Amino acid sequence: MRPVRLAPWQWLVLLLLLYLVGAEALRLWLDLLWAERLAFLLAALGLWAFINGRFVFAYYHALLASARVRRLPLFSPKPKEHLLVLAPHPDDEVLAAAGLMRRVFGEGGRVSVVYLTSGDAFDLAAGSPMPSKEAMRRLALRRMVEAWRGLEALGLPRESAIFLGFPDRGLFQLFTTHYYLPYESPYTGLKAAIYPGVYRPGLPYTGKALEATLVELLKELKPTRVLLPSPLDAHRDHQATAYLGMQAAASLGLEGRLWYYIVHGGYQYPLPKGLHKGLPLYPPPRGRGLPWERFPLTPEEVDLKEKAIRAHRSQMRLLSRFLLAFVRQNELFSPLPVPAKEALAPEEEGWALLEGREVL
């Protein structure tokens, strides 16, 4: 028999009923005064707030954020847009931009999604805390299929997906210590992209090879807009995707076509967890100071976004409340990767003030 779980409001009703019963019993027994009854009520409400404080805070935070989101300028895709989305892992593209991808494609534009990794380092999603390297490789193939299904849920063809097959949880190393020297994934044991269907089979796991591939794709696809993670995202793979993507675009003079999103936006972002289609998505704490623009979704687009996220079943099994928290009334994009320096507090980006001078 499954245990009964009460919603926060049900806890409140239950505690109020217990108060009424307890207060009347005490009144009849001790002839309590109203002031003492009030104290008993406050104690009961305090107990409820202690038990459900995180729910109260989450909804308060969401309501406060709603007012901020309504003041943000609107984001508008161009007619016949060719949108290119850089996704560090399968599912990032639908979390950040499922509604935008659906809108662009539905209005006659084109959408391409480049998956830098196939998500082959999430050990718990492979079925056990210590999976074998073969199990992690099988997970990669499964997540590639889930990516196809997520795009198909939005009405996009499978040809929209381009898999590069680089190492999950290894992109930051490729950008730093393994830009030239091949990297071996400790999760799969691979040193090169070998998954079936990847864009360039056999590419070594180096930052140079990954950046060159991104340059090649930008030349080939000729996107009018490129959507990629902000370097402020808390996940190292997302940071590396931002750095490599910006370098590739800059080498071609395409910096003006870059727009940014954040998935891992700070502790518990976004609140409240779970599915809340009637709430707005608010700017993440890690993106404070960015010039965010909101992209309102239609009810149909919201429903399709939920369907696309649910297609990533290996992730839903473990992270459903986090993933579904992105199914909101809008999506958020920024034309800048980091805030302008004057918008930052000195401690946020390592700046310090010394005798009126800024130093690193």
C-alpha positions as CSV (number, residue, x, y, z in Angstrom):
1,M,0.0,0.0,0.0
2,R,1.4,3.4,-1.0
3,P,1.8,6.0,1.8
4,V,-0.6,9.0,1.6
5,R,1.1,12.3,0.8
6,L,-0.7,15.5,1.8
7,A,-0.4,18.7,-0.1
8,P,0.6,21.8,1.8
9,W,-2.9,23.2,1.9
10,Q,-4.2,19.8,3.2
11,W,-1.6,20.0,6.0
12,L,-3.0,23.5,6.9
13,V,-6.6,22.2,7.0
14,L,-5.6,19.2,9.1
15,L,-3.7,21.4,11.6
16,L,-6.6,23.8,11.8
17,L,-9.0,21.0,12.5
18,L,-6.7,19.6,15.1
19,Y,-6.5,23.0,16.7
20,L,-10.3,23.3,16.9
21,V,-10.6,19.9,18.4
22,G,-7.7,20.4,20.8
23,A,-8.8,24.0,21.8
24,E,-12.3,23.0,22.6
25,A,-11.1,20.0,24.6
26,L,-8.8,22.2,26.6
27,R,-11.5,24.9,27.0
28,L,-13.9,22.4,28.4
29,W,-11.2,20.9,30.7
30,L,-9.4,24.1,31.8
31,D,-11.8,26.8,30.7
32,L,-9.0,28.5,28.6
33,L,-9.3,32.2,27.7
34,W,-9.3,33.5,24.1
35,A,-5.7,34.8,24.4
36,E,-4.5,31.3,25.3
37,R,-6.5,30.0,22.3
38,L,-4.7,32.5,20.1
39,A,-1.4,31.3,21.4
40,F,-2.3,27.7,20.6
41,L,-3.3,28.7,17.1
42,L,0.0,30.5,16.5
43,A,1.8,27.5,17.7
44,A,-0.1,25.3,15.3
45,L,0.6,27.6,12.4
46,G,4.2,27.8,13.4
47,L,4.4,24.0,13.2
48,W,2.8,24.0,9.8
49,A,5.2,26.6,8.5
50,F,8.1,24.6,9.8
51,I,6.9,21.5,8.0
52,N,6.0,23.2,4.8
53,G,8.4,26.2,4.8
54,R,10.1,25.2,1.5
55,F,6.7,25.1,-0.3
56,V,5.7,28.5,1.1
57,F,9.0,30.0,0.1
58,A,8.9,28.5,-3.4
59,Y,5.5,29.9,-4.2
60,Y,6.3,33.3,-2.7
61,H,9.4,33.3,-4.8
62,A,7.5,32.4,-8.0
63,L,4.9,35.1,-7.4
64,L,7.5,37.7,-6.7
65,A,9.4,36.6,-9.9
66,S,6.2,36.9,-12.0
67,A,6.2,40.7,-11.6
68,R,9.8,40.9,-12.7
69,V,9.2,38.7,-15.8
70,R,6.3,40.8,-17.0
71,R,8.6,43.8,-17.2
72,L,11.2,42.1,-19.4
73,P,11.3,43.0,-23.1
74,L,9.9,40.6,-25.6
75,F,12.0,38.2,-27.7
76,S,10.9,37.8,-31.3
77,P,12.3,35.3,-33.9
78,K,12.9,36.6,-37.4
79,P,10.8,35.5,-40.4
80,K,12.3,32.4,-42.0
81,E,14.8,32.1,-39.2
82,H,17.5,29.4,-39.3
83,L,18.0,28.6,-35.6
84,L,21.0,26.6,-34.5
85,V,20.9,25.4,-30.9
86,L,24.1,24.1,-29.3
87,A,23.2,21.6,-26.6
88,P,25.9,20.2,-24.3
89,H,23.7,17.1,-23.6
90,P,20.5,15.7,-25.0
91,D,17.6,17.4,-23.1
92,D,19.2,20.9,-22.8
93,E,17.8,22.0,-26.1
94,V,14.2,21.3,-25.0
95,L,14.6,22.7,-21.5
96,A,15.9,26.0,-22.9
97,A,14.1,26.4,-26.2
98,A,11.5,23.8,-27.0
99,G,8.9,26.6,-27.5
100,L,11.2,28.7,-29.7
101,M,12.2,25.7,-31.9
102,R,8.5,24.8,-32.4
103,R,7.6,28.4,-33.3
104,V,10.5,28.9,-35.7
105,F,9.8,25.6,-37.5
106,G,6.0,26.1,-37.5
107,E,6.4,29.5,-39.2
108,G,8.5,28.1,-42.0
109,G,12.0,28.5,-40.6
110,R,14.6,25.9,-40.1
111,V,16.0,24.4,-36.8
112,S,19.2,22.5,-36.3
113,V,20.4,21.1,-32.9
114,V,24.0,20.2,-32.4
115,Y,24.6,17.9,-29.4
116,L,28.2,18.2,-28.3
117,T,27.9,15.0,-26.1
118,S,25.5,12.1,-26.0
119,G,25.2,12.3,-22.2
120,D,27.3,9.2,-21.6
121,A,28.5,10.1,-18.0
122,F,25.3,10.1,-16.0
123,D,26.0,6.8,-14.2
124,L,22.6,6.6,-12.3
125,A,20.7,6.9,-15.6
126,A,22.6,3.8,-16.8
127,G,20.9,1.7,-14.2
128,S,23.3,1.4,-11.3
129,P,25.7,3.6,-9.2
130,M,28.7,1.9,-10.7
131,P,27.9,0.9,-14.3
132,S,30.4,-0.6,-16.7
133,K,31.9,1.4,-19.5
134,E,29.8,-0.7,-21.9
135,A,26.6,0.3,-20.0
136,M,27.6,4.0,-20.3
137,R,28.1,3.6,-24.1
138,R,24.6,2.0,-24.3
139,L,23.3,4.9,-22.4
140,A,24.7,7.3,-25.0
141,L,22.8,5.5,-27.8
142,R,19.6,5.5,-25.7
143,R,19.9,9.3,-25.1
144,M,20.5,9.9,-28.8
145,V,17.2,8.1,-29.5
146,E,15.5,10.2,-26.8
147,A,16.8,13.3,-28.4
148,W,15.2,12.3,-31.7
149,R,11.9,11.6,-30.0
150,G,12.0,15.0,-28.2
151,L,12.4,16.8,-31.5
152,E,9.7,14.7,-33.1
153,A,7.4,15.7,-30.3
154,L,7.8,19.3,-31.4
155,G,7.2,18.4,-35.1
156,L,10.8,18.6,-36.1
157,P,12.4,16.0,-38.4
158,R,15.2,13.7,-37.2
159,E,17.5,15.4,-39.6
160,S,17.4,18.4,-37.3
161,A,19.7,16.6,-34.9
162,I,23.5,16.5,-35.3
163,F,25.4,14.4,-32.8
164,L,29.1,15.1,-32.3
165,G,29.8,12.3,-29.7
166,F,32.3,14.1,-27.5
167,P,32.7,13.1,-23.8
168,D,30.0,14.0,-21.3
169,R,31.5,15.7,-18.2
170,G,34.7,16.1,-20.2
171,L,34.1,19.3,-22.3
172,F,35.8,21.6,-19.8
173,Q,38.9,19.4,-19.9
174,L,38.9,19.6,-23.7
175,F,38.8,23.4,-23.5
176,T,41.6,23.6,-21.0
177,T,44.1,20.7,-20.4
178,H,43.2,18.6,-23.5
179,Y,42.9,21.2,-26.2
180,Y,45.6,19.4,-28.1
181,L,46.2,16.2,-26.2
182,P,43.5,13.5,-26.6
183,Y,41.2,13.0,-23.6
184,E,40.1,9.6,-22.4
185,S,36.6,9.5,-20.8
186,P,36.8,7.8,-17.4
187,Y,33.1,6.8,-17.9
188,T,33.2,5.2,-21.4
189,G,37.0,4.6,-21.9
190,L,36.7,6.3,-25.3
191,K,39.3,8.7,-26.8
192,A,37.4,9.5,-30.0
193,A,33.8,9.9,-31.3
194,I,32.7,6.5,-32.4
195,Y,28.9,6.3,-31.8
196,P,26.9,5.4,-34.8
197,G,25.5,8.4,-36.6
198,V,27.9,11.0,-35.3
199,Y,28.8,13.9,-37.6
200,R,32.5,13.0,-37.9
201,P,33.3,9.5,-36.8
202,G,36.8,9.0,-35.4
203,L,37.4,12.6,-34.3
204,P,39.8,12.6,-31.3
205,Y,38.6,14.0,-28.0
206,T,40.5,17.3,-28.2
207,G,39.3,20.8,-27.8
208,K,40.9,21.7,-31.2
209,A,38.9,19.0,-33.0
210,L,35.6,20.1,-31.3
211,E,36.2,23.8,-32.1
212,A,37.1,23.0,-35.7
213,T,33.9,21.0,-36.0
214,L,31.8,23.8,-34.7
215,V,33.4,26.2,-37.2
216,E,32.7,23.7,-40.0
217,L,29.1,23.4,-39.0
218,L,28.6,27.2,-38.8
219,K,30.0,27.5,-42.3
220,E,27.8,24.7,-43.6
221,L,24.5,25.5,-41.9
222,K,24.7,29.3,-42.1
223,P,22.4,30.0,-39.2
224,T,20.7,33.4,-38.7
225,R,20.7,32.9,-35.0
226,V,22.8,30.6,-32.7
227,L,21.5,29.7,-29.2
228,L,24.1,28.4,-26.8
229,P,24.7,28.2,-23.0
230,S,25.9,31.3,-21.1
231,P,29.3,30.8,-19.5
232,L,27.5,31.7,-16.2
233,D,25.8,28.4,-16.2
234,A,26.9,26.3,-13.2
235,H,27.6,23.1,-15.2
236,R,31.2,22.8,-16.5
237,D,30.0,21.2,-19.8
238,H,27.7,24.2,-20.4
239,Q,30.6,26.6,-19.7
240,A,32.9,24.8,-22.1
241,T,30.1,24.8,-24.8
242,A,29.8,28.6,-24.3
243,Y,33.6,29.2,-24.6
244,L,34.1,26.9,-27.6
245,G,30.9,28.2,-29.4
246,M,31.9,31.8,-28.9
247,Q,35.4,31.2,-30.2
248,A,34.1,29.3,-33.3
249,A,31.6,32.1,-34.0
250,A,34.1,34.9,-33.5
251,S,36.5,33.2,-36.0
252,L,33.8,33.7,-38.6
253,G,32.6,37.1,-37.5
254,L,29.2,35.8,-36.2
255,E,29.3,37.1,-32.7
256,G,26.2,39.3,-33.4
257,R,24.1,36.1,-34.1
258,L,24.7,34.6,-30.6
259,W,22.0,34.4,-28.0
260,Y,22.4,32.6,-24.6
261,Y,20.4,30.5,-22.2
262,I,21.0,29.1,-18.7
263,V,19.8,25.7,-17.5
264,H,21.8,25.3,-14.2
265,G,21.0,28.7,-12.9
266,G,21.8,28.4,-9.2
267,Y,20.7,26.6,-6.1
268,Q,17.2,25.1,-6.6
269,Y,16.5,27.0,-9.8
270,P,13.8,27.1,-11.0
271,L,11.4,27.2,-8.1
272,P,8.9,25.7,-7.4
273,K,10.0,22.3,-8.6
274,G,7.6,20.1,-10.6
275,L,5.1,20.9,-13.3
276,H,3.6,24.5,-13.0
277,K,2.4,25.5,-16.5
278,G,0.7,28.6,-15.2
279,L,3.8,30.2,-13.7
280,P,6.4,32.2,-15.6
281,L,10.1,31.2,-15.9
282,Y,12.1,33.9,-14.1
283,P,15.7,34.9,-14.7
284,P,18.2,32.6,-12.9
285,P,20.2,33.8,-10.0
286,R,23.5,33.1,-11.8
287,G,22.2,35.3,-14.7
288,R,21.6,38.3,-12.6
289,G,22.6,41.5,-14.5
290,L,22.0,39.9,-18.0
291,P,19.6,41.7,-20.4
292,W,17.1,38.9,-20.5
293,E,14.2,38.9,-23.0
294,R,11.1,36.7,-22.5
295,F,9.6,34.6,-25.2
296,P,5.9,33.9,-24.3
297,L,4.6,30.5,-25.3
298,T,1.1,29.6,-26.5
299,P,-0.8,26.9,-24.5
300,E,-0.1,24.5,-27.3
301,E,3.6,25.2,-27.2
302,V,3.7,24.7,-23.5
303,D,2.0,21.3,-23.9
304,L,4.4,20.3,-26.6
305,K,7.4,21.4,-24.5
306,E,6.2,19.1,-21.7
307,K,5.8,16.2,-24.2
308,A,9.3,16.8,-25.6
309,I,10.9,16.8,-22.1
310,R,9.1,13.7,-21.2
311,A,10.6,12.0,-24.2
312,H,13.9,12.0,-22.3
313,R,12.8,9.1,-20.2
314,S,16.2,8.1,-18.9
315,Q,16.4,11.6,-17.3
316,M,12.8,11.8,-16.2
317,R,13.2,8.7,-14.1
318,L,15.6,10.6,-11.8
319,L,15.2,14.3,-12.5
320,S,11.5,14.7,-13.4
321,R,10.8,17.6,-10.9
322,F,13.8,19.6,-12.1
323,L,13.1,19.0,-15.8
324,L,9.4,19.7,-15.6
325,A,10.0,23.0,-13.7
326,F,11.1,24.4,-17.1
327,V,7.6,23.9,-18.6
328,R,6.4,27.5,-18.0
329,Q,4.6,30.3,-19.7
330,N,7.8,31.6,-21.3
331,E,11.4,31.0,-22.2
332,L,14.3,33.3,-21.5
333,F,17.2,34.4,-23.8
334,S,20.0,36.9,-23.4
335,P,21.9,38.7,-26.2
336,L,25.0,38.9,-23.9
337,P,27.0,36.0,-22.4
338,V,27.9,37.9,-19.2
339,P,26.6,41.2,-17.8
340,A,28.3,44.4,-18.8
341,K,31.0,45.1,-16.2
342,E,29.2,48.1,-14.7
343,A,26.2,45.9,-13.8
344,L,28.3,43.5,-11.7
345,A,29.1,43.8,-8.0
346,P,33.0,43.7,-7.6
347,E,32.9,40.4,-5.8
348,E,30.9,38.7,-8.5
349,E,33.5,38.5,-11.2
350,G,36.7,38.8,-9.2
351,W,37.0,42.6,-9.3
352,A,38.2,44.4,-6.2
353,L,38.5,48.1,-5.4
354,L,41.8,49.4,-4.2
355,E,42.3,53.1,-3.6
356,G,39.7,53.9,-6.3
357,R,41.3,51.6,-8.9
358,E,39.9,48.3,-10.2
359,V,42.4,45.5,-10.1
360,L,42.1,41.7,-10.8
